[in-house]
Amino acid sequence: MTTKLRTVAPAAASLATVLLAISPSLAASWQTRVNYGGNTGMDLYVPDKVDASPGVVVSLHYCSGNAGNAHGWFQSLADKYGFVIIAPQAGGNCFDATPARSGEREAITKMVQYVITQHHADATRVFAAGASSGACMTNALIAAYPDVFAGGSVLAGVPAGAWTGGNAYGWTTPAGRSAAEWGDLVRKVNPGFTGARPRVQLWHGTADTTLNYEPNFPAEVAQWTNVLGVSQSDSTTSSFRGSQDTWNRISYKNAAGTLVLETNVAQNAPHDLSGRGLWDDVVRFFGLDMDPPPPGEGAGGGDGTGGSAASGGGGSATSSASGAGGGAGVGGGSATGSTSSGATTGGAAEGAVGATGGSTNSAGGSTAAGDDDPTTTGSDSTSSDGGCNLASGGQQPRGALVGLLVAGLGAMVRRRRRSAA
């Protein structure tokens, strides 16, 4: 019996080694419905190896989604770089992306303050990023709270001040509004602010028929170049190959040489950008992949000449003289629209939905899971947010893996005991 059991010992030792290797990653998990003192729902992720004074990313979901849909976008990057993630829950079908220092936007700043207090986060490294409705909310947050956010990344949104739907879907982007007028919509939200504005990263696809590329992306660029005080003369162009698209990038630096605005366009990519391998490049722009941030880049990241190669987020980049870039986004619901009286009008489907793997929308749709598919129309807004509810990747839960290993060891021991008997 003793001899037979000795043969089990190496297997047990091997299992112990595996369990020890897995166990550090088991500790970090999402905390849901965190009580931070506000009514808007808050989920929180603090990695095992968190920085002593970590950065914070507010990860904002799309229409018809929920906080859980935004969990996976930055989680592996938070594990790698030690920052904290906040995933808010919209109070309705969409976030209320009205630029104002109140409502859901104010609640999100309270979430940030909670993390700063409870987890000693760095108040100078707080960022927002989102897709679709979350992209619109990102524009609203960095417009309303430049004193809280160091930067934002907008994956297929509308300019700050163009969202008209509240917690429902709706936007109005007048084609004739000037850059100064778009900039004024940002400045009037917090007229007393005199500090440095958040850095901005914009992404859009030319085939986006949900939050249409035209006129939204040109209006976003006009807005933020005006607010940040930069122009084509301050820019350089580059291109890089992402996991699925080639992105044309224009990088704008201010008089101090700081990268303050980055615009990214990919030809023929539709609305949903959440699954296009861009999140690592977002982290690069924020500078959260470096500690401390590089000199002269303010709160965040690289020089804007290329994408991050990790997780398919980009490859090598080539720079050239100042010029405009073309480009595209990805995935998303279909939309039909027209332009009248200087405003974009139309309607669209709110994003294809499916279980695992999702369905493809008839007009440049997205692979999705769990979205609704309402269609609304309005005279002054495209009324669909092409939500792109990405399905689960089907990865085996770590807890299940441990259970299988333990069960296997138990079976081995039982077999040895029976043979000994």
The 8 nearest C-alpha neighbors of each residue, nearest first, counted from 0:
[[1, 3, 2, 419, 4, 416, 420, 5],
 [0, 2, 4, 3, 5, 6, 419, 7],
 [3, 1, 5, 0, 4, 6, 7, 419],
 [2, 4, 0, 5, 1, 6, 415, 419],
 [5, 3, 7, 1, 6, 2, 0, 8],
 [4, 6, 2, 8, 3, 7, 1, 9],
 [7, 5, 4, 8, 3, 9, 2, 10],
 [8, 6, 4, 5, 10, 9, 11, 412],
 [7, 9, 11, 5, 10, 6, 12, 4],
 [10, 8, 12, 11, 7, 13, 6, 5],
 [11, 9, 13, 12, 8, 7, 14, 408],
 [12, 10, 8, 14, 13, 9, 15, 7],
 [11, 13, 9, 15, 10, 14, 8, 16],
 [14, 12, 10, 16, 11, 15, 9, 17],
 [15, 13, 11, 17, 16, 12, 18, 10],
 [14, 16, 12, 18, 13, 17, 19, 11],
 [15, 17, 13, 19, 14, 18, 20, 12],
 [18, 16, 20, 14, 15, 19, 21, 13],
 [19, 17, 15, 21, 20, 16, 22, 14],
 [18, 20, 22, 16, 21, 17, 15, 23],
 [21, 19, 17, 18, 22, 16, 23, 24],
 [20, 22, 18, 19, 24, 23, 17, 25],
 [21, 23, 25, 19, 24, 20, 18, 26],
 [24, 22, 25, 21, 26, 20, 47, 19],
 [25, 23, 22, 26, 21, 27, 47, 20],
 [24, 26, 22, 23, 27, 21, 397, 28],
 [25, 27, 24, 23, 28, 47, 22, 46],
 [28, 26, 46, 47, 25, 24, 45, 29],
 [29, 27, 26, 44, 30, 25, 45, 46],
 [28, 30, 44, 43, 31, 42, 27, 45],
 [29, 31, 43, 42, 44, 28, 33, 32],
 [30, 32, 42, 33, 29, 43, 41, 40],
 [33, 31, 41, 42, 40, 34, 30, 43],
 [32, 34, 41, 31, 35, 42, 30, 43],
 [35, 33, 36, 32, 37, 41, 40, 38],
 [34, 36, 37, 33, 113, 110, 109, 41],
 [37, 35, 34, 38, 109, 110, 113, 106],
 [38, 36, 35, 39, 106, 109, 34, 40],
 [37, 39, 40, 36, 106, 103, 35, 41],
 [38, 40, 37, 106, 88, 103, 41, 90],
 [41, 39, 88, 87, 32, 38, 42, 89],
 [40, 42, 87, 32, 33, 86, 88, 39],
 [43, 41, 31, 86, 30, 32, 85, 33],
 [44, 42, 85, 30, 29, 84, 86, 31],
 [45, 43, 29, 84, 83, 46, 30, 28],
 [44, 46, 83, 27, 43, 49, 47, 84],
 [47, 45, 78, 27, 49, 48, 44, 81],
 [48, 46, 27, 49, 26, 45, 78, 23],
 [49, 47, 46, 81, 50, 78, 79, 80],
 [48, 50, 81, 46, 47, 82, 51, 53],
 [51, 49, 53, 81, 52, 82, 48, 80],
 [50, 52, 53, 49, 119, 120, 118, 81],
 [53, 51, 120, 121, 50, 119, 54, 118],
 [54, 52, 50, 120, 82, 121, 51, 81],
 [53, 55, 82, 124, 121, 125, 120, 83],
 [56, 54, 125, 83, 82, 84, 126, 124],
 [55, 57, 126, 84, 127, 58, 125, 85],
 [56, 58, 127, 85, 86, 84, 126, 128],
 [59, 57, 86, 128, 129, 69, 85, 56],
 [60, 58, 133, 129, 86, 128, 69, 57],
 [61, 59, 133, 69, 64, 65, 129, 66],
 [60, 62, 132, 133, 131, 64, 386, 130],
 [63, 61, 93, 64, 386, 92, 132, 384],
 [64, 62, 92, 370, 371, 386, 61, 93],
 [65, 63, 62, 61, 60, 68, 370, 388],
 [64, 66, 67, 68, 88, 60, 63, 89],
 [65, 67, 88, 86, 68, 69, 87, 60],
 [66, 68, 70, 69, 65, 86, 64, 71],
 [67, 69, 66, 65, 70, 60, 64, 388],
 [68, 70, 60, 67, 66, 71, 72, 58],
 [71, 69, 67, 68, 72, 74, 86, 66],
 [70, 72, 74, 73, 69, 68, 75, 67],
 [71, 73, 69, 70, 74, 278, 273, 58],
 [72, 74, 76, 71, 75, 77, 278, 70],
 [73, 75, 77, 71, 76, 72, 78, 70],
 [76, 74, 78, 77, 73, 79, 71, 72],
 [75, 77, 79, 73, 78, 74, 80, 279],
 [76, 78, 82, 74, 81, 80, 79, 75],
 [79, 77, 75, 46, 76, 81, 80, 74],
 [78, 80, 76, 77, 81, 75, 48, 288],
 [79, 81, 77, 288, 78, 76, 82, 287],
 [82, 80, 49, 50, 77, 78, 48, 79],
 [81, 83, 54, 53, 77, 55, 80, 49],
 [84, 82, 55, 45, 44, 54, 56, 77],
 [85, 83, 56, 44, 55, 43, 57, 86],
 [84, 86, 57, 43, 42, 58, 56, 87],
 [85, 87, 58, 42, 66, 57, 41, 59],
 [88, 86, 41, 66, 40, 42, 85, 59],
 [87, 89, 40, 66, 65, 41, 39, 90],
 [90, 88, 94, 91, 93, 87, 92, 65],
 [89, 91, 88, 39, 166, 94, 92, 93],
 [92, 90, 166, 93, 89, 167, 94, 95],
 [91, 93, 63, 62, 167, 166, 89, 94],
 [94, 92, 62, 166, 91, 167, 89, 132],
 [95, 93, 89, 166, 96, 132, 136, 90],
 [94, 96, 165, 166, 97, 93, 103, 136],
 [97, 95, 136, 139, 94, 135, 162, 98],
 [96, 98, 95, 162, 99, 139, 160, 165],
 [99, 97, 139, 143, 160, 96, 159, 142],
 [100, 98, 143, 101, 188, 97, 104, 139],
 [99, 101, 143, 105, 104, 144, 98, 102],
 [102, 100, 105, 99, 104, 103, 106, 98],
 [101, 103, 105, 104, 106, 100, 99, 95],
 [104, 102, 106, 105, 107, 39, 101, 95],
 [103, 105, 107, 106, 102, 101, 140, 100],
 [104, 106, 101, 108, 102, 107, 103, 100],
 [107, 105, 103, 109, 104, 108, 37, 39],
 [108, 106, 110, 104, 109, 105, 103, 111],
 [107, 109, 111, 105, 110, 106, 112, 104],
 [110, 108, 112, 106, 107, 111, 113, 105],
 [111, 109, 107, 113, 108, 112, 35, 114],
 [110, 112, 108, 114, 109, 113, 115, 107],
 [111, 113, 115, 109, 114, 110, 116, 108],
 [114, 112, 110, 116, 111, 115, 117, 35],
 [115, 113, 117, 111, 118, 116, 112, 120],
 [114, 116, 120, 119, 112, 113, 118, 117],
 [117, 115, 113, 114, 119, 118, 112, 120],
 [116, 118, 114, 115, 113, 119, 120, 112],
 [117, 119, 114, 120, 115, 116, 52, 53],
 [120, 118, 115, 52, 116, 117, 121, 114],
 [121, 119, 115, 53, 52, 118, 54, 122],
 [120, 122, 52, 123, 54, 124, 53, 115],
 [121, 123, 124, 125, 120, 115, 147, 54],
 [124, 122, 121, 125, 149, 298, 148, 147],
 [125, 123, 54, 121, 122, 149, 298, 55],
 [124, 126, 55, 148, 149, 54, 123, 122],
 [127, 125, 56, 150, 148, 151, 149, 57],
 [126, 128, 57, 151, 56, 137, 58, 152],
 [129, 127, 152, 58, 151, 137, 153, 59],
 [128, 130, 133, 134, 59, 58, 153, 60],
 [129, 131, 134, 154, 133, 61, 273, 132],
 [130, 132, 134, 133, 61, 155, 156, 384],
 [133, 131, 61, 135, 134, 62, 93, 94],
 [132, 134, 129, 59, 130, 136, 60, 61],
 [135, 133, 129, 153, 130, 156, 131, 137],
 [134, 136, 156, 132, 138, 137, 133, 157],
 [135, 137, 96, 139, 133, 134, 138, 140],
 [138, 136, 134, 140, 139, 135, 127, 128],
 [137, 139, 159, 135, 136, 141, 140, 142],
 [138, 140, 98, 136, 142, 159, 137, 96],
 [141, 139, 137, 143, 142, 138, 144, 136],
 [140, 142, 144, 145, 138, 143, 139, 148],
 [141, 143, 139, 185, 140, 144, 138, 145],
 [144, 142, 140, 99, 188, 100, 141, 98],
 [143, 145, 146, 141, 147, 140, 142, 148],
 [146, 144, 141, 148, 147, 196, 197, 142],
 [145, 147, 144, 148, 194, 192, 149, 196],
 [148, 146, 144, 145, 149, 125, 108, 122],
 [149, 147, 125, 126, 145, 150, 141, 197],
 [148, 150, 197, 125, 126, 124, 298, 198],
 [151, 149, 198, 197, 126, 148, 199, 127],
 [150, 152, 127, 199, 126, 128, 137, 200],
 [151, 153, 200, 128, 201, 199, 127, 154],
 [152, 154, 134, 201, 129, 128, 202, 155],
 [155, 153, 130, 202, 134, 156, 129, 272],
 [156, 154, 203, 131, 202, 153, 134, 130],
 [157, 155, 135, 134, 131, 154, 153, 210],
 [156, 158, 215, 135, 161, 159, 219, 210],
 [159, 157, 219, 161, 160, 218, 215, 138],
 [158, 160, 138, 139, 161, 98, 157, 185],
 [159, 161, 162, 98, 158, 184, 97, 185],
 [162, 160, 171, 172, 170, 158, 159, 157],
 [161, 163, 170, 160, 97, 96, 164, 169],
 [164, 162, 170, 169, 165, 161, 171, 97],
 [165, 163, 169, 167, 168, 166, 162, 170],
 [164, 166, 95, 167, 163, 96, 97, 94],
 [167, 165, 95, 93, 91, 94, 92, 164],
 [168, 166, 164, 165, 93, 92, 169, 91],
 [167, 169, 164, 382, 383, 93, 384, 166],
 [170, 168, 164, 382, 163, 380, 162, 381],
 [169, 171, 162, 380, 163, 161, 381, 164],
 [172, 170, 380, 161, 379, 173, 162, 163],
 [171, 173, 161, 342, 343, 174, 215, 170],
 [174, 172, 342, 341, 175, 176, 171, 343],
 [173, 175, 341, 342, 176, 172, 214, 343],
 [174, 176, 173, 341, 177, 342, 172, 340],
 [177, 175, 174, 173, 180, 181, 178, 218],
 [178, 176, 180, 179, 181, 175, 221, 218],
 [177, 179, 221, 181, 222, 180, 225, 182],
 [180, 178, 182, 177, 181, 183, 225, 222],
 [181, 179, 183, 177, 182, 178, 176, 184],
 [182, 180, 222, 178, 184, 179, 183, 177],
 [181, 183, 222, 179, 226, 180, 185, 184],
 [182, 184, 186, 180, 185, 181, 187, 179],
 [183, 185, 181, 182, 187, 186, 160, 180],
 [186, 184, 142, 183, 182, 187, 188, 159],
 [185, 187, 183, 188, 190, 184, 189, 182],
 [186, 188, 190, 189, 184, 185, 183, 191],
 [189, 187, 186, 143, 185, 99, 190, 98],
 [188, 190, 187, 191, 192, 186, 143, 185],
 [191, 189, 187, 186, 192, 188, 193, 185],
 [190, 192, 189, 193, 186, 187, 188, 194],
 [191, 193, 190, 189, 194, 146, 145, 186],
 [192, 194, 191, 195, 190, 196, 189, 146],
 [195, 193, 192, 196, 146, 145, 197, 191],
 [194, 196, 197, 193, 145, 146, 227, 192],
 [195, 197, 145, 194, 198, 227, 149, 226],
 [198, 196, 150, 149, 145, 148, 141, 199],
 [197, 199, 150, 259, 260, 149, 151, 196],
 [200, 198, 260, 151, 150, 152, 259, 197],
 [199, 201, 152, 261, 260, 262, 153, 151],
 [202, 200, 262, 153, 263, 152, 261, 154],
 [203, 201, 263, 154, 155, 264, 153, 262],
 [204, 202, 328, 155, 264, 327, 154, 212],
 [327, 328, 205, 203, 268, 265, 207, 206],
 [204, 206, 327, 212, 266, 267, 207, 326],
 [207, 205, 269, 267, 268, 204, 208, 327],
 [208, 206, 269, 270, 211, 204, 212, 205],
 [207, 209, 211, 334, 333, 210, 206, 270],
 [210, 208, 334, 211, 385, 207, 383, 384],
 [211, 209, 208, 207, 156, 384, 212, 155],
 [210, 212, 208, 207, 209, 213, 215, 214],
 [211, 213, 205, 216, 215, 207, 214, 204],
 [214, 212, 215, 211, 216, 217, 205, 218],
 [213, 215, 217, 212, 216, 218, 174, 211],
 [216, 214, 218, 213, 157, 212, 217, 219],
 [215, 217, 219, 218, 212, 214, 213, 220],
 [218, 216, 220, 219, 215, 214, 221, 213],
 [217, 219, 221, 215, 216, 220, 222, 214],
 [220, 218, 158, 216, 222, 221, 217, 215],
 [219, 221, 217, 218, 222, 223, 224, 216],
 [220, 222, 178, 218, 219, 224, 223, 217],
 [223, 221, 182, 181, 219, 225, 178, 220],
 [222, 224, 226, 225, 220, 221, 227, 219],
 [225, 223, 229, 227, 221, 226, 228, 222],
 [226, 224, 228, 223, 222, 227, 182, 178],
 [227, 225, 223, 182, 228, 224, 222, 185],
 [228, 226, 224, 225, 229, 223, 196, 259],
 [227, 229, 225, 226, 224, 230, 253, 223],
 [230, 228, 224, 227, 233, 253, 251, 225],
 [231, 229, 232, 233, 224, 234, 228, 251],
 [230, 232, 234, 233, 321, 322, 229, 251],
 [231, 233, 230, 234, 321, 229, 235, 251],
 [234, 232, 231, 230, 251, 252, 229, 253],
 [235, 233, 251, 231, 250, 321, 232, 249],
 [236, 234, 321, 250, 320, 249, 319, 251],
 [235, 237, 249, 319, 318, 248, 321, 322],
 [238, 236, 318, 317, 248, 304, 316, 247],
 [237, 239, 247, 316, 246, 248, 317, 305],
 [240, 238, 316, 246, 314, 245, 315, 313],
 [239, 241, 245, 313, 314, 244, 246, 242],
 [242, 240, 313, 312, 244, 243, 311, 245],
 [241, 243, 311, 276, 312, 244, 275, 313],
 [244, 242, 241, 275, 245, 240, 276, 311],
 [245, 243, 241, 240, 246, 242, 265, 268],
 [244, 246, 240, 239, 265, 241, 247, 238],
 [245, 247, 265, 264, 239, 238, 326, 263],
 [248, 246, 238, 324, 264, 325, 263, 326],
 [247, 249, 263, 237, 262, 236, 238, 324],
 [248, 250, 236, 262, 235, 261, 234, 324],
 [251, 249, 261, 234, 235, 303, 260, 236],
 [252, 250, 234, 260, 233, 258, 259, 261],
 [253, 251, 258, 257, 256, 259, 233, 234],
 [252, 254, 256, 255, 257, 229, 259, 258],
 [253, 255, 256, 252, 257, 233, 229, 228],
 [256, 254, 253, 257, 252, 295, 258, 296],
 [255, 257, 252, 253, 254, 258, 295, 296],
 [258, 256, 296, 252, 253, 255, 295, 259],
 [257, 259, 252, 251, 260, 296, 256, 302],
 [260, 258, 198, 252, 257, 251, 199, 253],
 [261, 259, 199, 251, 200, 198, 250, 258],
 [260, 262, 250, 200, 249, 201, 251, 199],
 [263, 261, 201, 249, 248, 200, 202, 250],
 [264, 262, 248, 202, 247, 201, 246, 203],
 [326, 263, 265, 327, 325, 203, 247, 246],
 [326, 327, 266, 264, 246, 204, 328, 245],
 [265, 326, 267, 327, 205, 268, 204, 325],
 [268, 266, 206, 327, 205, 204, 269, 265],
 [267, 269, 328, 327, 329, 204, 206, 266],
 [270, 268, 329, 207, 206, 330, 328, 204],
 [269, 271, 331, 207, 330, 329, 328, 272],
 [330, 270, 272, 331, 329, 387, 273, 269],
 [271, 273, 329, 275, 274, 328, 330, 154],
 [272, 274, 271, 275, 130, 387, 277, 276],
 [275, 273, 272, 276, 389, 271, 277, 329],
 [274, 276, 272, 277, 273, 243, 242, 329],
 [275, 277, 312, 311, 242, 274, 278, 310],
 [278, 276, 312, 280, 279, 275, 281, 241],
 [277, 279, 281, 280, 276, 282, 72, 73],
 [278, 280, 282, 281, 277, 312, 283, 307],
 [281, 279, 283, 307, 278, 277, 282, 312],
 [280, 282, 278, 284, 279, 283, 285, 277],
 [283, 281, 285, 279, 280, 284, 287, 286],
 [282, 284, 280, 286, 300, 281, 285, 288],
 [285, 283, 300, 281, 286, 282, 301, 299],
 [286, 284, 299, 300, 282, 283, 287, 281],
 [300, 299, 285, 287, 283, 288, 284, 292],
 [286, 288, 289, 285, 282, 283, 299, 80],
 [287, 289, 286, 80, 283, 282, 290, 300],
 [290, 288, 287, 292, 291, 286, 293, 300],
 [291, 289, 292, 288, 287, 286, 293, 80],
 [290, 292, 289, 293, 286, 294, 287, 288],
 [293, 291, 290, 289, 286, 299, 300, 294],
 [292, 294, 296, 295, 291, 300, 289, 301],
 [295, 293, 296, 292, 297, 291, 257, 300],
 [294, 296, 257, 297, 293, 256, 255, 258],
 [297, 295, 257, 294, 299, 293, 258, 298],
 [298, 296, 299, 295, 257, 294, 292, 293],
 [299, 297, 124, 149, 296, 292, 123, 286],
 [286, 300, 298, 285, 297, 296, 292, 284],
 [286, 299, 301, 284, 285, 283, 292, 296],
 [300, 302, 303, 284, 283, 286, 299, 293],
 [301, 303, 304, 258, 300, 305, 296, 250],
 [302, 304, 301, 305, 250, 261, 284, 258],
 [305, 303, 302, 237, 316, 318, 317, 250],
 [306, 304, 316, 303, 315, 239, 307, 238],
 [307, 305, 313, 314, 280, 239, 312, 308],
 [306, 308, 313, 280, 312, 309, 314, 279],
 [307, 309, 313, 314, 312, 311, 306, 310],
 [310, 308, 311, 307, 312, 279, 313, 280],
 [311, 309, 312, 276, 308, 279, 242, 313],
 [310, 312, 242, 276, 309, 313, 241, 308],
 [313, 311, 276, 277, 241, 307, 308, 310],
 [314, 312, 241, 306, 308, 307, 240, 311],
 [313, 315, 308, 240, 239, 306, 307, 241],
 [314, 316, 239, 305, 306, 317, 313, 240],
 [317, 315, 305, 239, 238, 304, 237, 314],
 [316, 318, 237, 238, 319, 315, 304, 305],
 [319, 317, 237, 236, 304, 316, 235, 320],
 [320, 318, 236, 237, 235, 321, 317, 322],
 [319, 321, 235, 236, 322, 318, 234, 237],
 [320, 322, 235, 234, 236, 231, 319, 232],
 [323, 321, 236, 320, 324, 235, 231, 249],
 [322, 324, 325, 249, 321, 236, 248, 231],
 [325, 323, 247, 248, 249, 322, 264, 326],
 [326, 324, 264, 247, 265, 266, 323, 327],
 [265, 264, 327, 325, 266, 246, 247, 204],
 [204, 265, 326, 328, 266, 268, 205, 264],
 [204, 329, 327, 268, 203, 269, 265, 270],
 [328, 330, 269, 268, 271, 272, 270, 204],
 [271, 331, 329, 365, 270, 269, 364, 272],
 [332, 330, 270, 271, 385, 365, 364, 350],
 [385, 331, 333, 350, 364, 348, 349, 209],
 [334, 332, 362, 348, 347, 208, 364, 209],
 [347, 335, 333, 208, 209, 346, 348, 336],
 [336, 334, 346, 345, 347, 208, 333, 337],
 [345, 335, 337, 344, 346, 334, 381, 338],
 [336, 338, 344, 345, 343, 339, 335, 342],
 [337, 339, 343, 344, 342, 341, 336, 340],
 [338, 340, 341, 342, 337, 343, 344, 379],
 [341, 339, 342, 338, 173, 343, 174, 379],
 [340, 342, 174, 173, 339, 175, 338, 343],
 [343, 341, 173, 340, 174, 339, 338, 172],
 [342, 344, 338, 380, 172, 379, 337, 173],
 [345, 343, 380, 379, 337, 381, 378, 336],
 [336, 346, 344, 381, 335, 376, 337, 380],
 [345, 347, 376, 382, 381, 335, 375, 334],
 [334, 348, 346, 383, 333, 374, 382, 335],
 [347, 349, 374, 333, 383, 332, 350, 372],
 [350, 348, 385, 383, 372, 384, 373, 332],
 [351, 349, 385, 332, 386, 331, 348, 372],
 [352, 350, 360, 358, 367, 332, 365, 372],
 [353, 351, 370, 368, 367, 369, 357, 358],
 [352, 354, 357, 368, 358, 369, 367, 355],
 [353, 355, 368, 357, 369, 356, 390, 352],
 [356, 354, 390, 357, 368, 353, 391, 367],
 [355, 357, 390, 366, 354, 367, 368, 353],
 [358, 356, 353, 367, 366, 368, 355, 352],
 [359, 357, 366, 353, 351, 352, 367, 360],
 [358, 360, 364, 365, 366, 351, 361, 357],
 [364, 359, 361, 351, 362, 332, 365, 363],
 [360, 362, 364, 363, 359, 333, 332, 351],
 [363, 361, 333, 364, 360, 334, 332, 208],
 [362, 364, 269, 333, 360, 361, 330, 331],
 [360, 365, 363, 331, 332, 359, 362, 330],
 [366, 364, 330, 331, 359, 367, 360, 387],
 [365, 367, 357, 358, 359, 356, 387, 389],
 [368, 366, 357, 388, 389, 387, 352, 353],
 [367, 369, 353, 388, 352, 390, 354, 357],
 [368, 370, 352, 353, 388, 354, 371, 367],
 [371, 369, 352, 63, 388, 368, 350, 351],
 [370, 372, 63, 373, 352, 349, 369, 350],
 [371, 373, 349, 350, 348, 351, 370, 374],
 [374, 372, 349, 348, 371, 375, 383, 350],
 [373, 375, 348, 347, 349, 372, 383, 346],
 [376, 374, 382, 346, 373, 347, 383, 377],
 [377, 375, 346, 382, 345, 381, 374, 378],
 [376, 378, 380, 379, 345, 382, 344, 346],
 [377, 379, 344, 380, 345, 376, 343, 381],
 [380, 378, 344, 171, 377, 342, 343, 381],
 [381, 379, 170, 171, 344, 377, 169, 382],
 [380, 382, 345, 346, 344, 383, 170, 169],
 [381, 383, 346, 169, 375, 376, 347, 380],
 [384, 382, 347, 349, 348, 209, 385, 381],
 [383, 385, 349, 386, 209, 62, 131, 210],
 [332, 386, 384, 350, 331, 349, 209, 383],
 [387, 385, 350, 62, 384, 61, 349, 331],
 [388, 386, 367, 331, 271, 350, 389, 365],
 [387, 389, 367, 368, 369, 370, 386, 390],
 [390, 388, 367, 368, 387, 391, 366, 274],
 [391, 389, 368, 355, 356, 367, 392, 388],
 [390, 392, 393, 355, 389, 394, 356, 368],
 [391, 393, 394, 390, 355, 356, 389, 395],
 [394, 392, 391, 395, 390, 355, 396, 356],
 [393, 395, 392, 396, 391, 397, 400, 399],
 [394, 396, 397, 393, 399, 400, 398, 392],
 [397, 395, 399, 398, 394, 400, 393, 401],
 [396, 398, 400, 399, 401, 395, 25, 21],
 [399, 397, 401, 400, 396, 402, 25, 395],
 [398, 400, 402, 396, 397, 401, 403, 395],
 [401, 399, 397, 403, 402, 398, 404, 396],
 [400, 402, 404, 398, 403, 399, 405, 397],
 [403, 401, 399, 405, 400, 404, 406, 398],
 [402, 404, 406, 400, 401, 405, 407, 399],
 [405, 403, 407, 401, 402, 406, 408, 400],
 [404, 406, 402, 408, 407, 403, 401, 409],
 [407, 405, 409, 403, 404, 408, 402, 410],
 [406, 408, 404, 410, 405, 409, 403, 411],
 [409, 407, 411, 405, 410, 406, 412, 404],
 [410, 408, 406, 412, 411, 407, 405, 413],
 [409, 411, 413, 407, 408, 412, 414, 406],
 [412, 410, 408, 414, 409, 413, 407, 415],
 [411, 413, 415, 409, 414, 410, 416, 408],
 [414, 412, 416, 410, 415, 411, 409, 417],
 [413, 415, 417, 411, 416, 412, 410, 418],
 [416, 414, 412, 418, 413, 417, 419, 411],
 [417, 415, 419, 413, 414, 418, 420, 412],
 [416, 418, 420, 414, 419, 415, 413, 412],
 [419, 417, 415, 420, 416, 414, 3, 413],
 [420, 418, 416, 417, 0, 415, 3, 414],
 [419, 417, 418, 416, 0, 415, 414, 3]]
